[in-house]
């Protein structure tokens, strides 16, 4: 497994600020956590299901190709860092519909 953090500094409030992804050997998402500037958190895959929300497109081997200076920065993170974030996501609302549960 490979683990990725994408940090976005975009003006759109409906775009996540931080995206954490767990990738399989084909570099496709297995699990993903998104954190928004307003405090919302959405988790996909694993125990959360909703695999249809995961990107079917493999991530590039060179994550730097995703970077756009001042807007987007992508880099690898450790499995431990991802697991910590995944655990935090479980303490927050379960996606948009979880806010109404």
N, C-alpha and C positions, 0 to 999 in steps of 0.2 A: 504494500500500500504506500501511496504517496500522499502528502498532506500539503495544502496550499492555503495561503492567506492572500486575498485581494483587498486592498485598501483603496476606496474610491473617495475622491474629494470633488464630488459633483454637486452642482447647485440644485438639482431636482431632489425634493424631499421624499419622493416615492421610490428612490433608488437606495439600495443598502449601502451603508458606509463601509462595512466589513463583511466579507464573504469568506467563510472557512469551508474548505471542501476536502473530503477524503476521496481519493482516486484509486481505482483498481489497476491491474497490470496493463490494461488497455488505455489508461489515463482518462477513463470515464468516471463521472461522479457516482459515488455509492451513498454518501451522506453529505449534507450541506447545511450550514447554519448561516443565517443572514441577520445582521444587527443594523438597525436603522437609527438615525440621529435622534428621533423622537422617543427612543427607548424600546420600540417594538423589536421582537425577535421571532424569526420563523425558522423551523427546523424541518428537514425533509430526509426521507430514507430511514433505514434502521427501524427502530421501534415506532417512529412517527409515521411510517408508511409514506404515501403520496410520492412514490417513486416517479410518477409521471411528471413531477415538477423538476426532477433532476435533468441536467443538460445531457442530451444524447451525444453531443459532439465532444470528442476527446480533447483534453487540454494539450497544448503544445509541449513538447519536451523542454524547450527553452522558454521558461515562463516570462523572460524579459521581453518576448515579442508581444505580450499583452500590455506592457507598460506604455503609458502616455504621460510624459512629465507634467507634474502639477495636477493630474487628474486621476490616474490609475497606477498603482504599483502592485505587482504580483511577485510573491516569493514563496519558497518552500518553508514549511515549519515542521516541528517534530510531531511524532505521534502523541507524545505526552501533552503538548500544547493543544492539539486538536481535541483530545479526550477531555481536557479541562473545560474547553469551550463547549463541547457537547453536553457535559454535565451542567453547565450554567444554563444552557438552552432549556433543559428539562425543568428548571426552576421558574421559567417564564411562561407566558401564555403560549399555547400550542397553536401557533399560526393565527391567521385572521379569525377563524371561527372559534378558536379557543378563548378569544376575548369575550365571547358571549356565553360561555359555559358556566 
